[in-house]
């Protein structure tokens, strides 16, 4: 279950949505000041909604409720797959990490490289299992 949801969350179209949102809003994070603005928090809140919608849609695509997905993750939190997926989501949804990534294009690029790399690795392991 987690594998299917994760693959949907990290599909090319979804990753493109994340990148587009972040690139469209990077200008609000370009100041060299350490102080965060109200605008930045609003962008972050909208980003969280985007991530939540992505997870909800991924769950719907495989006909499971979001509650069942969360229960599954909680029960299987020691699984390497669950752990990696949750870490990737948490990293991308922490305000401090989000702000830091938004201020630095190279960090943002690296985050999406990690997402794509994880997706490819997972995709390869899934195809070996199904052969």
Order of alpha helices (4+ residues) and beta strands (2+ residues): alpha-alpha-alpha-alpha-alpha-alpha-alpha
